[in-house]
Amino acid sequence: MKITSKKKINAVIGIFCAVFVVLWFSGVLPKLAAKSAAEKYMESQLYGEYYKAEYTEYSPAHDSYFVYFSGGPNPSGEMGTTRHIGVYYRYFPFFVWYDSMYPG
């Protein structure tokens, strides 16, 4: 039985899709997407370039990810403060809904 190139391509695409689905629903890719969305948000904020993303964690109580930044200035100008960014939703984390510097 000879395997044609079309079958090989279909097998590679199928494996790629299966790996993508497993990584997405295991939380690996949404965590990276939340970090990326928070970093883009920080780039657009005042003094955002001074902050560095430390880590990302999922909060089941809020059904969202929180990305923790450190190193930037607070409103009075002191360096070394931390900032937390909340990113909705669990499987599609692209919407920034909370910023600890502006909690209201």
N, C-alpha and C positions, 0 to 999 in steps of 0.2 A: 504494500500500500504506500503510495507516494503522497507526501504532504506538499500541497501547492503553496505558492507564496501568498495567495489570498487567505488561506487558512492560517498561515503564520501571522499575518498582519492582524487578523481577527483575534487570534489567541493573545497577541501582545496587547491589543486594545482592551480585551476583556480582563486581562491581568491588571493592567493599569487602572481601569475603572474599579475593580474590586479592591485594590490597594487604596485608592482614593477614598472610597466609601468607608473602609475600615478606619483609615486615619481620621476622616472627618467625624464619624460617630464615636470614636474613642476619645475625642477631644484634643488631639494633637494639632490639627489644622485650625479649628476655631480659636484655640489659644494663641496661635501665631497671628491669625486675622485680628483678634482683639488687640494684641500688642501693636500691630501695624496701624490700626485705626486710632489708637490712643497716641501713638507717635506722630501721626499726621495732624491730629488735633493739637498736640503740644507745639508743633512747628508754627501753627497759626496764632498762638497765644503770645502775649507780651512776656519776654524773658524765657520763652519755651526752649530756646536753643541751649540754655544752661542745664536743663534737666536731662537725666539719663535714666532709661527704663531699667529697673532692678529685677523685678519678677512679676509674673502674672498668675492670678489664681481665680478659680471659679467659686462663686458664692451661691449655694443653693437657696439661701434665704431671699436673695434678691433676683435669682435666676439670671445672673449676669456675671461678667468677668470684671475684676478689678486689676488695673495695672498700676504698679507702685513706682514712682519716679523719685529721684533724690538729686541733690546738688544745686538746685536753683535758689534764687532769692525769694524772700517773702515780700509782702507789700511794703514793709518798711525798709527793704533793701538788704537785709541780712542774708548772706549765702549759707548753703548747707541745709535748707529746709526740704521737707518731703512733700509730695503731692500725690493724690490718689485719683485715678480716673476710672469711672464706671462705664462699661461698654455692654449694651444690650445686644442681642439675646443669646441664649445658650448655643444654638446651632448656627446662627447667622449674626455674629457679633460685629456689627459695623456702625452702630448708632451710639454715640457718646451721650450719656444721659446725666452724668455726675462728674463734678470737678470739685475737689476738696478746697480749692482756693476760693471758689464761688459756690458755696453750698446751697444758696437760696434759689 
